[in-house]
């Protein structure tokens, strides 16, 4: 951990989160991975009772009034329990709450945020549909006005927390004639008539998070439950990309950390050819690479968190968050791969938790926006920044620093 970057208040919070992590029963982790426990309500209830969720939100709504650096630290520490623990922790306390805190009414915050952060309610975000996830603006779920209510019909899938949630943050099309990004609205939908969790997925990893398909059939939602403004879901979506992707990256470090620690311990005890295998460069160099990847990931996480806290322009934030999510998730997957590799065949069994960690981490580069989408956003924003830099004309023109820079006839572009 980069404890030297944290304040005394943040160190104290870190200690509190570590106490929560020690509290979690071993059997809960095992039962979730075997799908015996479909959703860890007990864990979230305990986290809420300890006031550990949503630490960056105002105190009046149940947070601690802290910042993104604090949040990233918390997400890493929760992640060491397993990636799915951080997933369910973050979906409610970081994603759903973020939308309501930034765009909702005080009545919505009082009714939905306070009990969620206190661990008395549970929530899930409904974005992905059977027809696709990355094409968010192609949403086909419909919301039709009916007096003081809307009737929502459609399906959402791969919804983490579907099984355990008391309410859902749902994006639906409210103006079929408008351009795709101008006709969507964000709603708070209570679980009840017209809302059915129809299917729970058999996942490769990250089990026990209640991931399911939700079917809405004429679900009646009061107009008072619109988050933000009518047809204004784009504004909500844009701000939620920060907690979705930065939070995902931070918790991936935590989920990979135990793999490195287990592999380090194993390679100091396991002997071959008369000596501990960490004496062989083929082993110790892989452990060193895994440690380097996790530290590089932390450096990127904290730099990006500071950028968000500093209120940089959204185009810069989008690039930093997107490249951070891609780099960190792929680096953590590689670190876990190194951990399994140095342990050999025993690392591929359930005698050690490394095989579960490898399975769980595979999700990291898929959900909350695939890493290919992260590259697309990064490229788009970087080219825009480059154009702005060139337009300013205030920096050195590096193209001129070549011996034959004046040979314009050799500079053929088309």
RODO-2510 file (C-alpha; in nm, 4 decimals, decimal comma):
residues 414
     n   res          X          Y          Z
     1     x     0,0000     0,0000     0,0000
     2     x     0,0993     0,3605    -0,0566
     3     x     0,0294     0,4616     0,3028
     4     x     0,2689     0,7549     0,2672
     5     x     0,0146     0,9236     0,0361
     6     x    -0,2638     0,9067     0,2940
     7     x    -0,3526     1,1531     0,5681
     8     x    -0,4001     1,0525     0,9319
     9     x    -0,7761     1,0513     0,8776
    10     x    -0,7396     0,8258     0,5748
    11     x    -0,5044     0,5909     0,7623
    12     x    -0,7661     0,5643     1,0371
    13     x    -1,0336     0,4810     0,7805
    14     x    -0,8008     0,2236     0,6257
    15     x    -0,7643     0,0545     0,9632
    16     x    -1,1431     0,0475     1,0005
    17     x    -1,1862    -0,1180     0,6612
    18     x    -0,9200    -0,3750     0,7456
    19     x    -1,1127    -0,4580     1,0625
    20     x    -1,4231    -0,5193     0,8487
    21     x    -1,2187    -0,7444     0,6210
    22     x    -1,0980    -0,9477     0,9201
    23     x    -1,4581    -0,9765     1,0436
    24     x    -1,5825    -1,1513     0,7271
    25     x    -1,6251    -1,5247     0,7948
    26     x    -1,4166    -1,7582     0,5805
    27     x    -1,7275    -1,9629     0,5118
    28     x    -1,8997    -1,6636     0,3520
    29     x    -1,6230    -1,6410     0,0910
    30     x    -1,6395    -2,0138     0,0212
    31     x    -2,0200    -2,0254     0,0049
    32     x    -2,0330    -1,7347    -0,2393
    33     x    -1,7803    -1,8953    -0,4727
    34     x    -1,9843    -2,2177    -0,4680
    35     x    -2,3110    -2,0272    -0,5319
    36     x    -2,4500    -2,1457    -0,2001
    37     x    -2,4852    -1,7822    -0,0960
    38     x    -2,6410    -1,5766    -0,3731
    39     x    -2,5971    -1,2276    -0,2258
    40     x    -2,3931    -1,1133     0,0800
    41     x    -2,6511    -0,8995     0,2604
    42     x    -2,4847    -0,9686     0,5942
    43     x    -2,1568    -0,8218     0,4667
    44     x    -2,3204    -0,5043     0,3352
    45     x    -2,5250    -0,4656     0,6528
    46     x    -2,2071    -0,4850     0,8593
    47     x    -2,0217    -0,2414     0,6309
    48     x    -2,3106     0,0045     0,6620
    49     x    -2,3287    -0,0311     1,0384
    50     x    -1,9602     0,0602     1,0526
    51     x    -2,0210     0,3659     0,8306
    52     x    -1,7722     0,2460     0,5696
    53     x    -1,9790     0,2866     0,2532
    54     x    -1,9838     0,6013     0,0421
    55     x    -1,7114     0,7756     0,2407
    56     x    -1,6874     1,0675    -0,0044
    57     x    -2,0537     1,1692     0,0248
    58     x    -2,1791     1,4432     0,2603
    59     x    -2,2307     1,3443     0,6223
    60     x    -2,5959     1,4487     0,6143
    61     x    -2,6671     1,1623     0,3746
    62     x    -2,4601     0,9036     0,5608
    63     x    -2,1094     0,9548     0,4174
    64     x    -1,7955     1,0974     0,5742
    65     x    -1,7332     1,3982     0,3523
    66     x    -1,4014     1,2612     0,2249
    67     x    -1,2606     1,2400    -0,1294
    68     x    -1,1775     1,0118    -0,4218
    69     x    -0,8345     0,9243    -0,2849
    70     x    -1,0076     0,7895     0,0265
    71     x    -1,2595     0,6014    -0,1856
    72     x    -0,9896     0,4308    -0,3928
    73     x    -0,8103     0,3243    -0,0767
    74     x    -1,1345     0,1773     0,0622
    75     x    -1,2122    -0,0055    -0,2614
    76     x    -0,8682    -0,1669    -0,2677
    77     x    -0,8982    -0,2833     0,0919
    78     x    -1,2464    -0,4284     0,0387
    79     x    -1,1237    -0,5980    -0,2786
    80     x    -0,8808    -0,8222    -0,0897
    81     x    -1,1808    -1,0271     0,0263
    82     x    -1,2502    -1,1109    -0,3365
    83     x    -1,3464    -0,9108    -0,6422
    84     x    -1,7175    -0,9793    -0,5949
    85     x    -1,7189    -0,8274    -0,2453
    86     x    -1,5915    -0,5001    -0,3882
    87     x    -1,8388    -0,5297    -0,6777
    88     x    -2,1472    -0,5461    -0,4552
    89     x    -1,9976    -0,2899    -0,2164
    90     x    -1,9308    -0,0467    -0,5003
    91     x    -2,2457    -0,0954    -0,7081
    92     x    -2,4696     0,0383    -0,4350
    93     x    -2,2480     0,2682    -0,2332
    94     x    -2,0517     0,4150    -0,5235
    95     x    -2,2590     0,3869    -0,8423
    96     x    -2,6239     0,4165    -0,7448
    97     x    -2,5561     0,6601    -0,4641
    98     x    -2,3366     0,8729    -0,6884
    99     x    -2,6182     0,9243    -0,9372
   100     x    -2,8677     1,0232    -0,6676
   101     x    -2,6241     1,2432    -0,4743
   102     x    -2,5165     1,4352    -0,7857
   103     x    -2,8472     1,4501    -0,9730
   104     x    -3,1271     1,3542    -0,7337
   105     x    -3,3560     1,5491    -0,5043
   106     x    -3,3158     1,5791    -0,1290
   107     x    -3,6224     1,3593    -0,0898
   108     x    -3,4576     1,0888    -0,3026
   109     x    -3,1355     1,1160    -0,1036
   110     x    -3,3221     1,0849     0,2246
   111     x    -3,5313     0,7903     0,1070
   112     x    -3,2748     0,5945    -0,0912
   113     x    -2,9186     0,7052    -0,0100
   114     x    -2,9249     0,7224     0,3688
   115     x    -3,0632     0,3714     0,4281
   116     x    -2,8358     0,2236     0,1619
   117     x    -2,5206     0,3705     0,3139
   118     x    -2,6434     0,2554     0,6546
   119     x    -2,6714    -0,1026     0,5272
   120     x    -3,0492    -0,1178     0,5667
   121     x    -3,1269    -0,1253     0,1932
   122     x    -2,9536    -0,2633    -0,1148
   123     x    -2,9449    -0,1329    -0,4704
   124     x    -2,8279    -0,2236    -0,8203
   125     x    -2,7607    -0,0365    -1,1424
   126     x    -2,9459    -0,1530    -1,4550
   127     x    -2,7606    -0,0556    -1,7689
   128     x    -2,6713    -0,3589    -1,9833
   129     x    -2,9445    -0,5149    -2,1973
   130     x    -2,9648    -0,8534    -2,3759
   131     x    -2,8956    -0,6786    -2,7077
   132     x    -2,5695    -0,5269    -2,5801
   133     x    -2,3829    -0,3370    -2,3117
   134     x    -2,1300    -0,1034    -2,4694
   135     x    -2,3982     0,0432    -2,6976
   136     x    -2,5632     0,2166    -2,4026
   137     x    -2,7547     0,4683    -2,6138
   138     x    -2,9167     0,1853    -2,8052
   139     x    -3,1260     0,1074    -2,4970
   140     x    -3,4606    -0,0499    -2,5895
   141     x    -3,6234    -0,0487    -2,2450
   142     x    -3,9211     0,1869    -2,2722
   143     x    -4,0857     0,4185    -2,0196
   144     x    -4,4312     0,5472    -2,1172
   145     x    -4,6021     0,8314    -1,9293
   146     x    -4,9185     0,7356    -1,7410
   147     x    -5,0494     1,0287    -1,5362
   148     x    -4,8136     1,0906    -1,2452
   149     x    -4,6234     0,7716    -1,3238
   150     x    -4,4237     0,6009    -1,5955
   151     x    -4,4742     0,2418    -1,7033
   152     x    -4,1400     0,0731    -1,7685
   153     x    -4,1102    -0,2323    -1,9912
   154     x    -3,7915    -0,4070    -2,1007
   155     x    -3,5054    -0,6248    -1,9838
   156     x    -3,1643    -0,5706    -1,8275
   157     x    -2,9022    -0,8406    -1,7806
   158     x    -2,5724    -0,9144    -1,6040
   159     x    -2,7008    -0,6930    -1,3216
   160     x    -2,4769    -0,7375    -1,0169
   161     x    -2,6953    -0,7357    -0,7072
   162     x    -3,0177    -0,8143    -0,8951
   163     x    -3,1060    -1,0876    -0,6479
   164     x    -3,0570    -0,8801    -0,3342
   165     x    -3,1527    -0,5260    -0,4358
   166     x    -3,4474    -0,3392    -0,2878
   167     x    -3,4411    -0,0857    -0,5704
   168     x    -3,2761    -0,0328    -0,9073
   169     x    -3,1285     0,2572    -1,1006
   170     x    -3,2785     0,2054    -1,4460
   171     x    -3,2137     0,3774    -1,7782
   172     x    -3,5107     0,3746    -2,0149
   173     x    -3,6153     0,5437    -2,3388
   174     x    -3,8743     0,8164    -2,2804
   175     x    -3,8627     0,9859    -2,6210
   176     x    -3,8457     0,7316    -2,9072
   177     x    -3,8295     1,0102    -3,1671
   178     x    -3,5282     1,1880    -3,0185
   179     x    -3,1657     1,1172    -3,1034
   180     x    -3,0401     0,8128    -2,9103
   181     x    -2,8460     1,0126    -2,6521
   182     x    -3,1244     1,2689    -2,6014
   183     x    -3,4217     1,0423    -2,5366
   184     x    -3,3206     0,8462    -2,2267
   185     x    -3,4214     0,9034    -1,8656
   186     x    -3,2792     0,7624    -1,5420
   187     x    -3,5295     0,6245    -1,2879
   188     x    -3,5255     0,4826    -0,9366
   189     x    -3,7395     0,1689    -0,9553
   190     x    -3,8459    -0,0110    -0,6376
   191     x    -3,8619    -0,3882    -0,6429
   192     x    -4,2294    -0,4814    -0,6599
   193     x    -4,5087    -0,5496    -0,9104
   194     x    -4,3829    -0,5503    -1,2671
   195     x    -4,0209    -0,6097    -1,1608
   196     x    -3,8948    -0,9660    -1,1713
   197     x    -3,5490    -1,1150    -1,1326
   198     x    -3,5973    -1,3870    -1,3892
   199     x    -3,2581    -1,5552    -1,4098
   200     x    -2,9333    -1,5834    -1,2141
   201     x    -2,6196    -1,6423    -1,4185
   202     x    -2,3746    -1,9271    -1,3737
   203     x    -2,0546    -1,7239    -1,3752
   204     x    -1,6950    -1,8311    -1,4297
   205     x    -1,5970    -1,6246    -1,1272
   206     x    -1,7291    -1,3409    -0,9096
   207     x    -2,0033    -1,5665    -0,7816
   208     x    -2,2341    -1,4795    -0,4963
   209     x    -2,3139    -1,1275    -0,6150
   210     x    -2,6684    -1,2059    -0,7264
   211     x    -2,5979    -1,1259    -1,0922
   212     x    -2,9193    -1,1724    -1,2862
   213     x    -3,1541    -1,0732    -1,5642
   214     x    -3,4331    -0,8353    -1,4652
   215     x    -3,7594    -0,8145    -1,6547
   216     x    -3,9732    -0,5013    -1,6274
   217     x    -4,3326    -0,5342    -1,7413
   218     x    -4,5426    -0,2195    -1,6965
   219     x    -4,3584    -0,1420    -1,3733
   220     x    -4,5221     0,1723    -1,2291
   221     x    -4,2689     0,4340    -1,1288
   222     x    -4,3658     0,7771    -0,9881
   223     x    -4,2413     1,0756    -1,1857
   224     x    -4,0868     1,1862    -0,8571
   225     x    -3,8403     0,8973    -0,9024
   226     x    -3,6770     1,0490    -1,2103
   227     x    -3,3090     1,1103    -1,1357
   228     x    -3,2033     1,4401    -1,2886
   229     x    -3,4330     1,5623    -1,5625
   230     x    -3,6618     1,3998    -1,8141
   231     x    -3,4594     1,2827    -2,1172
   232     x    -3,1451     1,3795    -1,9277
   233     x    -2,9914     1,0370    -1,8636
   234     x    -2,6789     1,1344    -2,0590
   235     x    -2,5846     1,3775    -1,7828
   236     x    -2,6238     1,1054    -1,5187
   237     x    -2,4399     0,8478    -1,7289
   238     x    -2,1421     1,0795    -1,7877
   239     x    -2,0811     1,1408    -1,4186
   240     x    -2,1338     0,7757    -1,3252
   241     x    -1,8547     0,6665    -1,5565
   242     x    -1,6085     0,7970    -1,2979
   243     x    -1,7151     0,5718    -1,0070
   244     x    -1,7865     0,2818    -1,2429
   245     x    -1,4410     0,2774    -1,3980
   246     x    -1,2122     0,4340    -1,1395
   247     x    -1,3728     0,2319    -0,8599
   248     x    -1,3440    -0,0854    -1,0683
   249     x    -0,9744    -0,0217    -1,1242
   250     x    -0,9027     0,0455    -0,7565
   251     x    -1,0748    -0,2667    -0,6328
   252     x    -0,8936    -0,4804    -0,8911
   253     x    -0,5659    -0,4014    -0,7142
   254     x    -0,7109    -0,5279    -0,3884
   255     x    -0,8389    -0,8462    -0,5504
   256     x    -0,4974    -0,9203    -0,7048
   257     x    -0,2983    -0,8406    -0,3917
   258     x    -0,3671    -1,1710    -0,2095
   259     x    -0,2447    -1,3668    -0,5131
   260     x     0,0920    -1,1915    -0,4930
   261     x     0,1120    -1,2398    -0,1164
   262     x     0,0207    -1,6097    -0,1328
   263     x     0,2703    -1,6697    -0,4141
   264     x     0,5437    -1,4829    -0,2263
   265     x     0,4909    -1,6965     0,0827
   266     x     0,4752    -2,0159    -0,1179
   267     x     0,7953    -1,9504    -0,3119
   268     x     0,9912    -1,8846     0,0075
   269     x     0,8852    -2,2248     0,1504
   270     x     0,8701    -2,4486    -0,1568
   271     x     1,2026    -2,6156    -0,2359
   272     x     1,3370    -2,7637    -0,5570
   273     x     1,6889    -2,8726    -0,6512
   274     x     1,7883    -2,8291    -0,2881
   275     x     1,6876    -2,4667    -0,2338
   276     x     1,3793    -2,2446    -0,1992
   277     x     1,2424    -2,1684    -0,5441
   278     x     1,2529    -1,7925    -0,4845
   279     x     1,6296    -1,8300    -0,5317
   280     x     1,5687    -1,8981    -0,9004
   281     x     1,5412    -1,5912    -1,1203
   282     x     1,2678    -1,7549    -1,3270
   283     x     1,0541    -1,7434    -1,0130
   284     x     1,1671    -1,4334    -0,8245
   285     x     1,1608    -1,2148    -1,1365
   286     x     0,7939    -1,3016    -1,1935
   287     x     0,7121    -1,2136    -0,8335
   288     x     0,9047    -0,8883    -0,8759
   289     x     0,7122    -0,8114    -1,1943
   290     x     0,3797    -0,8746    -1,0195
   291     x     0,4761    -0,6404    -0,7348
   292     x     0,5845    -0,3767    -0,9863
   293     x     0,2578    -0,4017    -1,1790
   294     x     0,0522    -0,3548    -0,8624
   295     x     0,2596    -0,0559    -0,7514
   296     x     0,2376     0,1016    -1,0968
   297     x    -0,1371     0,0472    -1,0823
   298     x    -0,1615     0,2192    -0,7445
   299     x     0,0401     0,5139    -0,8704
   300     x    -0,1999     0,5525    -1,1615
   301     x    -0,5056     0,5134    -0,9389
   302     x    -0,3991     0,7803    -0,6930
   303     x    -0,2888     1,0225    -0,9642
   304     x    -0,6271     0,9871    -1,1351
   305     x    -0,8144     1,0157    -0,8059
   306     x    -0,6289     1,3406    -0,7322
   307     x    -0,7235     1,4671    -1,0786
   308     x    -1,0920     1,3976    -1,0137
   309     x    -1,0725     1,5610    -0,6699
   310     x    -0,9055     1,8649    -0,8285
   311     x    -1,1968     1,9091    -1,0698
   312     x    -1,0061     1,8819    -1,3964
   313     x    -1,2093     1,9341    -1,7171
   314     x    -1,4295     1,6345    -1,7989
   315     x    -1,2442     1,5510    -2,1210
   316     x    -0,9202     1,5107    -1,9229
   317     x    -1,1009     1,3087    -1,6563
   318     x    -1,2542     1,0800    -1,9182
   319     x    -0,9120     1,0047    -2,0645
   320     x    -0,7407     0,9518    -1,7306
   321     x    -1,0181     0,7304    -1,5947
   322     x    -1,0417     0,5252    -1,9146
   323     x    -0,6694     0,4598    -1,9494
   324     x    -0,6461     0,3889    -1,5773
   325     x    -0,9228     0,1290    -1,5941
   326     x    -0,7561    -0,0457    -1,8871
   327     x    -0,4013    -0,0357    -1,7565
   328     x    -0,4838    -0,1332    -1,3991
   329     x    -0,7219    -0,4188    -1,4772
   330     x    -0,4860    -0,5743    -1,7309
   331     x    -0,1861    -0,5255    -1,5017
   332     x    -0,3666    -0,6943    -1,2133
   333     x    -0,4703    -0,9847    -1,4342
   334     x    -0,1063    -1,0243    -1,5365
   335     x     0,0083    -1,0076    -1,1745
   336     x    -0,2324    -1,2881    -1,0821
   337     x    -0,1068    -1,4873    -1,3806
   338     x     0,2508    -1,4548    -1,2526
   339     x     0,1362    -1,5679    -0,9073
   340     x    -0,0225    -1,8827    -1,0455
   341     x     0,2715    -1,9544    -1,2744
   342     x     0,5358    -1,9543    -1,0008
   343     x     0,3220    -2,1842    -0,7853
   344     x     0,2981    -2,4409    -1,0624
   345     x     0,0290    -2,7087    -1,0581
   346     x    -0,0806    -2,6484    -0,6984
   347     x    -0,1739    -2,2920    -0,7936
   348     x    -0,4255    -2,4350    -1,0377
   349     x    -0,6146    -2,6151    -0,7587
   350     x    -0,8448    -2,4961    -0,4830
   351     x    -0,5844    -2,5785    -0,2196
   352     x    -0,4832    -2,2130    -0,2561
   353     x    -0,7125    -1,9184    -0,3434
   354     x    -0,5087    -1,8109    -0,6469
   355     x    -0,7253    -2,0043    -0,8949
   356     x    -1,0365    -1,8250    -0,7650
   357     x    -0,8618    -1,4890    -0,7876
   358     x    -0,7616    -1,5561    -1,1492
   359     x    -1,1215    -1,6504    -1,2343
   360     x    -1,2633    -1,3464    -1,0588
   361     x    -1,0229    -1,0980    -1,2148
   362     x    -1,1192    -1,2007    -1,5669
   363     x    -1,4318    -0,9892    -1,5238
   364     x    -1,2342    -0,6710    -1,4601
   365     x    -1,1526    -0,5977    -1,8245
   366     x    -1,5108    -0,6691    -1,9367
   367     x    -1,7578    -0,4973    -1,7058
   368     x    -1,8202    -0,1231    -1,6573
   369     x    -1,7093    -0,0740    -2,0174
   370     x    -1,4805    -0,3171    -2,1960
   371     x    -1,1144    -0,2294    -2,2176
   372     x    -1,1542    -0,1901    -2,5926
   373     x    -1,4046     0,0883    -2,5237
   374     x    -1,1543     0,2369    -2,2775
   375     x    -0,8950     0,2489    -2,5574
   376     x    -1,1468     0,4115    -2,7897
   377     x    -1,2265     0,6847    -2,5361
   378     x    -0,8589     0,7381    -2,4532
   379     x    -0,7678     0,7763    -2,8194
   380     x    -1,0556     1,0158    -2,8867
   381     x    -0,9751     1,2412    -2,5928
   382     x    -0,5974     1,2312    -2,6514
   383     x    -0,6291     1,3363    -3,0151
   384     x    -0,8503     1,6221    -2,8993
   385     x    -0,5942     1,7295    -2,6410
   386     x    -0,3180     1,7107    -2,9019
   387     x    -0,5137     1,9347    -3,1381
   388     x    -0,5650     2,1874    -2,8596
   389     x    -0,1943     2,1839    -2,7742
   390     x    -0,0986     2,2459    -3,1361
   391     x    -0,3529     2,5257    -3,1658
   392     x    -0,2054     2,7060    -2,8650
   393     x     0,1373     2,7170    -3,0273
   394     x     0,3064     2,7583    -2,6911
   395     x     0,5200     2,4441    -2,6956
   396     x     0,8316     2,3442    -2,8809
   397     x     0,7726     2,1936    -3,2256
   398     x     0,9547     1,8618    -3,1935
   399     x     0,9195     1,7818    -3,5642
   400     x     1,1899     2,0387    -3,6332
   401     x     1,4436     1,8568    -3,4149
   402     x     1,5586     1,6243    -3,6922
   403     x     1,8612     1,6569    -3,9208
   404     x     1,6537     1,6693    -4,2397
   405     x     1,3422     1,8335    -4,1005
   406     x     1,3347     2,0842    -4,3879
   407     x     1,3021     1,8158    -4,6556
   408     x     0,9299     1,8765    -4,7083
   409     x     0,9213     1,6667    -5,0268
   410     x     0,9848     1,3593    -4,8132
   411     x     0,6939     1,4334    -4,5823
   412     x     0,4172     1,2654    -4,7800
   413     x     0,0891     1,2149    -4,5932
   414     x    -0,1500     1,0942    -4,8603
***
